[in-house]
Amino acid sequence: MSELALVEKVKENISKVIVGKEEQTELLLLALVCGGHVLIEDVPGLGKTTLVSALAKSLNCSFSRIQFTSDLLPSDVTGYTAFNPKTGEREVCFGGLMSQIVLADEINRTSPKTQSSLLEAMQEGQLTIDGTTYPLPEPFIVLATQNPVEHTGTYPLPEAQLDRFFMLLSLGYPTHSEEIDILKRNMRARPIETLEPVASAEDILALREERTKVLCADAVLDYIVKIAEATRRDERISLGISPRGCIALTEAAMACAMFARRNYTLPDDVQKLALPVLAHRIVLDRRSGLRGEDRRSVLSAIIRELKVPAVS
């Protein structure tokens, strides 16, 4: 099976559980192929947890769900060592992070100290317990969710942690016909319970290797850097795109080209991925918020003003 046929098969399998949301599913797979983590921001009940569970089942990957609450401790996330009275030795008890696909549910409901326990795992692919470092299984991805409406009892993610997320997605409400289909599917049994794997972790690692073979012309790299520089100069933005954001957008554009059956990137790939990859990384000036502007609209305006390069 070719790499792209594999992607289509995974998308088709997930569609047995998730009605619609083809674009979000593809972006989720794109982030997985790039080795990036995803923040899914939306109101409750739209299928965020179901989407993540369907992805894990489709790939036959180990999956864990961490429900973030105000009393959750960093050791609950990473793990701890405990004394075993039977053996007389200390044993490592891993937390929820020791899985290939980790759902960090309602990540903004826990304290900043517990939120920061994810940073090493997300950045380095490893975790440290009592001074000993343990590698995480590959492929490893954190899929975090948060409710953008309810703020009582929440701790907003700091900019340093937001910048660790490869992209930010929103599912949105289904259409009228899609919601009828959802009701029909759930009348007798939950589709997620009968979902079978159609790929493996090794397939994802092979896709990651293929992505590195995609060419990215200097003109496309120059376009990405110009977008970042424009956000750093714009008076509506107090914190612009970092080099990490440029790297993420480059990797995303390469994966997008691969999904489109090309071995080279185009400015169109950059424009398609710019908002989900970059918008959450900028911080607007306070006056922009008072004018009712948001990150996506400001970034869209910046991209529209830039000249699109011609790529031969």
C-alpha positions, 0 to 999 in steps of 0.5 A: 500500500502506498503512503497516500493510500494509507492516509486515505484509508485512515481518513476513511476509517475515522469517518465511520465514527466522525461525521464530516470534519474531513479537513480537521481529520486531515490536519490531525494526520498531517500533524502526526506525520510531522511529529507535532502536537495539536490543541483542539479548542472548542465547546463540549460535546462536538466530538473532540475526545471521540476523534482522538480515540478514533485516530488511536484505534485506526493506527493500533497505537497505545492510547491514554487519556489524562483528565486535567483537573485542579488537583492533578499533580505533575507526578500523575502525568509523568509518573513516580517511583514507589517502594515495592514491599514484596521485592524490597526495591523501588519501582517506576510507575509511569503516568499517562504520558507513557503512550503513543497517543495522549489525550490531555483533556481540558488542559487549561483546568489544571495548575501551571505547574502540572501544565509544565510537566508536559513540556519536556515530553512535547519538546524532547520526546522523553520524560524524567522521573526522579532524575532518570530519563525515559524515552517515550514510544514513537510515534508520540503525540499530545492532543490537548483539548480546552473549552474557549468559552468557560473560564471559571476555574481555568488557567490559560496556557502560557505563550511558551506552552502554546508555542509547543503545539504544532497547530490549533484546530476547532471542530465546529458544529455539524451541519443539519444533515451531518447531525441527523447522520450522527443521531442515526449512527448512535441509535443502537451502538457506539461506532467507536466500539467496533472500529478496527485498526487499518494502519500501524505505528510503523506506517506513520514512521514511514510517512515521516521519512517520506515527508523529509524527501519533499523539496522546499524551494528557497522562494517558499522558505523566503515567503515563510520568513517574510510572514514571520517578520511581518508579524513581528513588525505589525503594530497590532501584534505585541509578540510575533512568530518565533523561529519555531513557528517558521520551522513548524510551517515549513514542515506542515507545507512539506507534508501538505505537498506530500498529501497532494502527491507532489514532491515539492512545496508551493506557496499555496501549501504555506497559505493553507496551513498558515492559520492553524499553524501560526495563529495561536502563536501570536499575541495581540496588542491590547488595543486590537482586542478592544477593537474586536480583532482576533489572531486569525483575522489579523494574520489573514490580513498580513498574509493578504498584503504580502506578495506571493512568490513565483516558484519554478 
